[in-house]
């Protein structure tokens, strides 16, 4: 388990590193995660917005229709 003390030690260590290549490697480890999350959230929100437009336009299935579609797919 990572404790607050561990986090502080890591932060202090990073602050004392003078080798830019090491800092770049740390950034490569950390920032892609943030970018991936950001990208996922944008995509998720876009899909929600598109779904809302479809629903408002009357393009949706009722529960019974969805169940019928599922039953038909299961038979295939």
C-alpha positions as CSV (number, residue, x, y, z in Angstrom):
1,X,0.0,0.0,0.0
2,X,1.3,3.4,-0.9
3,X,1.2,5.8,2.0
4,X,1.2,9.6,2.1
5,X,4.8,9.3,3.4
6,X,5.7,7.3,0.3
7,X,4.1,9.9,-1.9
8,X,6.0,12.7,-0.2
9,X,9.3,10.8,-0.7
10,X,8.6,10.3,-4.4
11,X,7.7,13.9,-4.8
12,X,10.9,15.1,-3.1
13,X,12.9,12.7,-5.2
14,X,11.4,14.0,-8.4
15,X,12.1,17.6,-7.3
16,X,15.8,16.8,-6.9
17,X,16.3,15.1,-10.3
18,X,18.3,17.2,-12.6
19,X,18.5,14.8,-15.5
20,X,15.9,15.9,-18.0
21,X,15.8,12.4,-19.6
22,X,14.6,10.9,-16.3
23,X,11.9,13.6,-16.0
24,X,10.8,12.9,-19.5
25,X,10.5,9.2,-18.7
26,X,8.4,10.0,-15.6
27,X,6.2,12.2,-17.7
28,X,5.8,9.5,-20.3
29,X,4.6,7.2,-17.6
30,X,2.1,9.6,-16.0
31,X,0.7,11.8,-18.7
32,X,-0.6,9.2,-21.2
33,X,-2.9,8.0,-18.4
34,X,-4.4,11.5,-18.0
35,X,-4.7,12.0,-21.8
36,X,-6.4,8.6,-22.1
37,X,-8.9,9.5,-19.4
38,X,-9.5,12.9,-20.9
39,X,-10.0,11.3,-24.4
40,X,-12.4,8.6,-22.9
41,X,-14.5,11.3,-21.1
42,X,-14.8,13.4,-24.3
43,X,-15.8,10.4,-26.3
44,X,-18.3,9.3,-23.6
45,X,-19.8,12.7,-23.4
46,X,-20.1,12.9,-27.2
47,X,-21.9,9.6,-27.3
48,X,-24.3,10.8,-24.6
49,X,-25.0,14.0,-26.5
50,X,-25.7,12.0,-29.7
51,X,-28.0,9.7,-27.8
52,X,-30.0,12.6,-26.4
53,X,-30.4,14.0,-29.9
54,X,-31.7,10.6,-31.1
55,X,-34.1,10.3,-28.2
56,X,-35.5,13.8,-28.7
57,X,-35.9,12.9,-32.4
58,X,-38.0,9.9,-31.5
59,X,-35.3,7.4,-32.5
60,X,-35.4,4.9,-29.7
61,X,-36.7,1.5,-28.8
62,X,-39.2,0.7,-26.0
63,X,-38.3,-1.9,-23.5
64,X,-40.6,-4.4,-25.2
65,X,-39.0,-3.7,-28.6
66,X,-35.5,-4.1,-27.1
67,X,-36.4,-7.4,-25.5
68,X,-37.8,-8.6,-28.8
69,X,-34.6,-7.6,-30.6
70,X,-32.5,-9.4,-28.0
71,X,-34.7,-12.5,-28.3
72,X,-34.3,-12.5,-32.1
73,X,-30.5,-12.1,-31.8
74,X,-30.3,-14.9,-29.3
75,X,-32.0,-17.3,-31.8
76,X,-29.4,-16.6,-34.5
